[in-house]
Amino acid sequence: MDWNSIYEAYAVNREMIWLNNCGTTPAGSHIVKALSRFMQGYARKGILTEVARHSKVQKKIKKILSELLNCSPDELGLIHNTAEGMNFISHGMDFVAEDEVILLENEYPSNVYPWRHLEKKGVKLVTTPMETSPEAFLQALTRLITAKTRAISLSAVHWCTGMPLPLEQIGALCEEKGIDFVVDGAQGVGMQPLDTQKANIAYMAFPAWKWLLGPLGLGVLYISKEKLNSLKPIFIGTESVVRHQEYLPYKSKLKPTADRFTISTANFNDWVYFEAALQFLQDIGFAAVRDRIFELSTYLSAGLAKIGFKVLSDQFPDYPTGIVVCEKPGVGSDVIMQHLKQNKIVAAERLGRVRFSPHVYISPQQLDEVLRVLKSA
């Protein structure tokens, strides 16, 4: 793979070193070209433009994602973000008083706030500790499961530590206990192998703009075919029903796919953006993308250790991750972050530590520069 050409495709590399790809991602030249081409066509013919047709783009996005996640395109719906998806799930499931939902300690808010309304129904929200290894996490989670556990909703990868969770083992546990497994895929999809079937995932939501290099404000909802008709839609719109382009007479029959949750007119610009991003990743090969991310993160982790940083992923060395979380004894994370900012290096601060997340367009030479800067922090 010509990684240098991918480096050159990202104009951000001429301005700064962007190492917050598990937060948001900048656009490459392939995105700019796709959007420009679409907007030129839209300027000439509006929605009649032949440049990018609604159904064709939607179908392509769902096809690529379904192959990545080992699911049917019919199990995927395009929404806006993870929080929206989690609200669809938590409001649509049938809970009763004294049911229990297990959530993750220090979880991202998008997988916490949507569940809190259930407490008014008498549902108990239980928190499982983060732990320092996937094995320890699985043991702690198992101890919390009771006969009243109705759902377990967890991130695929913890956003503050970078630790991947053992999804397939958790999914098997849920299947054994008759529990619905819900996944926030924000930090996993595109960076970790994630098989919806092997992990027995009932529901999942994730954004486009992290490891998938897509646009802000676009997300994806996965609903397993076995669960689709048991998840009650909390919103119904024009595009929720069959033959939605026939506005009259009104219809009561919902689409037989997860598209019923798209509801109404989407931001089609984002779909064009996302299609181009996914095609870019597919052309590289999602396995090659993961390998490159892990190669870069391993390189950075090793370099950090050599200059006196403590790297959190050392606690789970058998589980590769693209998220590198570190700290330097005796030096505050705020001081390190300010030093990085002054040197045009973009990272994030989480739980008093510094978080880096390289993607395929980052070069080892850039990581060498980061290490040089940090050595003097």
Secondary structure, 3 states (H helix, E strand, C coil): CCHHHHHHCCHHHHCCEECECCCCCCCCHHHHHHHHHHHHHHHHHHHHCCCCCHHHHHHHHHHHHHHHHCCCHHHEEEECCHHHHHHHHHHHCCCCCCCEEEEECCCCHHHCHHHHHHHHHCCEEEEECCCCCHHHHHHHHHHHCCCCEEEEEEECECCCCCCECCHHHHHHHHHHHCCEEEEECCCCECCECCCCCCCCCCEEEEECCCCCCCCCCCEEEEECCCCHHHCCCCCCCHHHECCCCCCCCCCCCECCCHHHHCCCCCCHHHHHHHHHHHHHHHHHCHHHHHHHHHHHHHHHHHHHHHCCCEEHHHHCCCCCCCCEEEEECCECHHHHHHHHHHCCEECEEECCEEEEECCCCCCHHHHHHHHHHHHCC
